[in-house]
Amino acid sequence: MKTLYLHIGTPKTATTAIQSFCYDNRDVLEQHGYYYPMFDYQFENVQKYRNGHFLVCRVFDESHTRLPEKQEALTMQILGELLAMFEQHDTIILSDEGIWNRGFFEDTHCWSKIQKGLVDKGILVKVIVYFRRQDDFLFSWWNQQIKEGMHPSSVMDWNEITEKLPYIKLDYYGYLEQIAQYVGKDNILVRLFDRKEFVGGTIQEDFLDAIGLSLKEDFKINDVLSNLSLTKNDIEIKRALNTLSGLDKKENALFRKVLSQLSEESTDDRSVSMFSAEEDAAFMQQFAEGNDKIAKEYMHRDEPMFQPAKNSQEKWTANNEQMVEDVVRFFGTITLQLMRENEELKAELKTQKQHINNIRFKMQHPAKAIMNKIKRTE
């Protein structure tokens, strides 16, 4: 039967590693009967190997105005191209983590399109989704929002995030039940984002296992640049910077680069948590029943879906003793970087001036310039 494996995230579960692995191994996958297609259209700020992004894409014009009609037409066009590909391929793989959060948005509602465009036409759609503990996922997602900057959720502090939960889906069970209405419950493959749970110990081999393959010698795993999280102090520094009026993309990128570098050099701060132990237990309790149902109904296991949190749960506060030093390190680092760039520009300008003066001399004294050149060659 013609089959589509649709990997939908969730975000912050090594989706880039899976996508780049499939992209790098397209030929090998095809030899085993699996096709990882690339489409001609390239979406702004979206990596090319996110080949399922057309299902939840947003299209803008040059002034960044939404073009909903063009967006709808593009989605349906690529969906038609995908359907045509099944004439030559039995099994196709698509991946995009945006589908998890945006799949039921009014401007996308990709699940009805998947049902009408694929399922109703005889294509078996198998959905692959990775989950991590909701508290762990929320912190990782918030960290990324602050790090990226330039959007409303990038200025929210931890309390605001936990209260508002802007558009992210943490009720895993409830959301799976919605998806199941379009593809069937038996066609949803749930995996855990936990190295101890990975088949073979890697996300790549675990994903291959999900689609019915194993990591053979012909598959290659290239190093994937890790998306380093900011330390909790550096998150707070970046969050404060995100609130600056008039902050543009270039300035935001500079702040992000410097703080990412400092976080990489900083000592591990996993001994503190954004939640106290009591807060964490209360937060996870609201998802406990749904998580148990996922374990039983989707994963067919009796043990709990997630293991208990393993940390000291000393709660992080912004006025911790390390904060002042981290603020000084940030401003010191960015000052030194700007000074060095200024010196490089000065040196470049000096070289350009010398070059201009040489050209001016040759134009004003062509005979002397020729004689000087002859002398240098003697």
N, C-alpha and C positions, 0 to 999 in steps of 0.2 A: 504493500500500500504506500502511496506517495505520502511522505511525512515531512512536516516542518518542525524542527526543534527551535523554539523561541525562548531565548535566555533573556529574562527581564530584570536582572539585578538580584537583590535589591542594591541601591547605591551603597558604596563603602564596603563592598564584599569582593574586592579584587577583580572587578569587572574588566578593568583595563588589561590585567594580566591574561584573562581568558580571551578577550577580543584580539589582543596582539598575538597570542599563541595561535588562534585559529587563522588569523591573517597570514602569519609567517609560514604556517603549515597548510596553506590552501591546496597545494599540489598533492601533498601526502593524504590529506583528507579526501580529496577527489579520487585518489587511487583506491581508497577504502569505501567509496560509494557515497561520500558526504560532500556537499557543495557549499562553500562559504562565499556567497556572491558579493561583488562590488558593483555599486551603481554609479552612473555618471555624475549625478548631482552631488555637489559638495556643500554641506551646511556650515554656516559661519560658526567658528569656535567649537566645532564638533570633529573629533578625530575620525579619519576616513574608515577605520576598522569598525566603527559603530554602525554596522550595516542595517540595523533595524530602526534607525532613528527616524526614517521617513514616516513611520507609524504615529509618531507623536511630535513631529517637527513643527516649528513656527517659521513663517516666511515673512521677511520685511523688505521694504524698498530702501533706497539710498538714504532717506531721511529717518529710517528706523520706524516707519509706520507699518503696522500689521497688514498683511494681505491675505485675509482668510479664504477668499475664493481661490487664489493661486495656491495656497497651502493645501486646500482640499483637493484641487485638481492634481497637484504634484503627488500627494499620497495615493490617490486612486491610480495615477499613471504608473507609479513604481510597483504598486500592488499588482497591476496588470502584467507588468514585466516579470514579476516574481512568479505569477501563475504560469506564464509562458515557459519559464525555466523548468517547470516540472515536466515539460514534454521531453526534456533531455536528461533530467536528474530525478532520481527517486527520493533522495533525502537532502534537504536544504537546512542550513543553520543561519539564524538571524540572532543578533544580540544588541540590546540597548537598555541600559539601566534606567533611562527616563521613563520607560513604559510602566514601571512599578508605580511611580507617583502620579504620572500624567495620563495613564491609560483611560481613565473615566472622565477626564476634563471635558467640558462641553465643546471646546474647540477641537478636540481630537476624537474622543470616544472610539479608540482604535479597536476595542474588542468587538463591537458590532460590525466593523469593517472586516475584521479577521473572520468572523462567523459567516458573513454574507459572501466575502470574496474568496475564502478558502475552505472553511469547514463545510459549507453548504454545497461546495463543488467537489466534495469527495476527498479533500486533503486532510489527513490526520495531523492535528496541531498538538504538539506536546510542549508544555510550558515548563521551563526550568527556572527555579528561583532559589536563591541562597538567603538564609536568615542568620542574623547574629542577635544576641540578647538586646532587647529594646533599649535598655539604659546605655549599653555600649554603643549601639547604633546611633542613638540620639546625640551622644557626645561627639562621636566621630563626624556625624553630619553637620552639627553646629560648628565644630572646629573648621570644617571645610568652608562653610558659609562665611565665617569671619575671615579666614585666610584669603578667600577670593575677593571679598569686598564688592562694592558697587551695586548692591541690591538691598531691598528693605530688611531682609533677615540678617544681613551682615552687621547691623548695629544693635541687635537684640542681645541683652545679657542672658545669663543662664536661666534666671527666674522667668523672664519673658518667654524664652523658648519652651520651657517645660509647661507653661500655662497655655500658650497659644498653639504650639505644635503646628507651625505654618505649613500646610499642604502635604506634610509627610505622613505616610500611612504606617502606624505602629500596631494597629489592630490587625495583625497578620492573618488570623483566622477569618475574620469578617471579610477582608479583602479577597482572600482566596475563594471564599464562597461565592463572591460576585463573579470572579473570573471563571469559576467552574460552570456557571450558567451558560457560558459561551463555548467552552472547549471540553467540558466534562471533567468531573472530579478525578477520574482515574488517569487523566492525561496531564495532571499537574505533578511534577517531580520536585519534591522539596529536599534541599540539601542544607547542611549546617556549615556556616562559615566559622570553622574551628579546626585548626591544624590537626588536632587529635582525631577529628572525624574524617579528615580527607583520606580518600583511597590513595595509598602510596605516599602520603605525606605532603602532596603539593596540590594546589588548586587546579593546575592544568590536568593532572592525572585524574583527579576527582571528576572534573567536567567530562573528560573522555569516558569515564565509567558511566556517567549519567546518560550519555548518548549511545552506550553500548560498545565502546571501543576500549582498548588498553594502550598504555604508553609503550609503544614498540620502539625499536632502535631508529626507525626512519623518522620519527617525530623529533623535533628539536625544541628546546626551551631556551629562549634567549633571555638575557638579563633585562628586566623591566625596571625602569626608574621608579623607585618607591615614592609614593605621594606622602611625604613626611608631614606628620601632624605638628602643629605648634604646641609648645608647652603651655600650661594653663596661664602663666604670667604673660607669655608672649601673645596669647589669645586676647587677654584683656588690653594689652598695649595696642594691638591691631584693631580691636573693636573700638577703642577710643579714637584712633586715627581715622577709622571709617566714618566717623561722625563729622569730620572736618568739612566745612562748607566749600564747595567748588572743587573738591578732590576729583582729579581726572584719572584716566586709565594709566597714563605714564607714571604719575606720582604713586598711585595705588600699587603698580607693579614694583616700584622701587621699595616701598614699605614691605611688601610681601617677600621680596627677594632677601632683604636684610634680616627680617624676622625668621624666615625659614632657615637661613644660615645660622643665626644665633640659637634657634631651637635644636639644630643638629649638634651644636657644640655644647649645649647645656646638659646638666646632669639629669638623669631620669627623674620625672616627677610623678610616677605612678603610685607613690606612697600616699598621695592625697587624691581625693575624689571631689567631684562637683556635688555629689550627694553625701549626706551622712548615711550611716548604716540604716537608720530608721526610715529616712526619706527614700532610700533606694528600695527597701523592702516594700514600702507603700506604693512606689511607682510601678514596680514589677507585678504587684498583686493585681492590678487592674487588667493585666494581660494573662494572668495565670491560667484561667479557665480556657481561653482560646488557644494558648500554647499547648495545653494538655490535649485538646481536641486535634490539633495539628499532628502531634506525636502519634495519636491513635488512628486517626482517620486518613491522614495523608502519608505518614511515614511508617505506619503499621508497627509501632514499637510501644512497649509498656513503660519503659523508663521515661523520666522527664525530658522534655525537648532541650532544655538548657541546664547546665550545671550551675550551682550557686556561685555568686560573685566571690572572687578570691582577692580581696585587698583589705587594707587596714581601715578603710573608710574614714580616715581623718579628713574632715571637710576643708576644701580649699577656700581661702578668703583673699580678697584683693589687697588687704593690708598686711600680708605675710612679710616676714623679715627679708626675704629675697627680692621682693618687688622693686625696691628702690635701686638695688644694684642692677637688676635687669633693665630698668628704665634708663639708667646711666649708660649701660652697655649698648643699648639700642641707639641713643642719640650720639654716643661717642663713635660707634661704628659707621653710622650714616654720615656724620661730619667728616670722618677720615675718608670715606669713599668719595664724597663730593669734592674734597680737597684734592685727592689724587686725580679725579677726572678733570678738575680745573687745571692742574699742572700738565696733564696730557694734552689738553686743548691749547694751552699756552705754547707747548713745544711744537705742536702741529702748526699753530699759527706762525711761529717763528720760522719754521721750515718753508711755509708757503710764502712768507714775506721775502725770504732769501731767494726763492725761486722767481718771484715776481721781479725783484731787483735785478737778477741775472738777465731776465728777458728784456727788461727796460734798457739795461746797459747794451745788450746786443743790438737793440733797435736803434739806439742813439749813436753807437760807435761800432758799426758792423765790421770795419777794417780791423780795429783793435781786437774784437771778438775772434775774428779769424786767425790773427797772429797768435793770440793767447792759446787757441786750440792747437795750432801747429807746434808751439813750444811744449805743450803738455805731451804731445806725441813723440817728440824727439828724444 
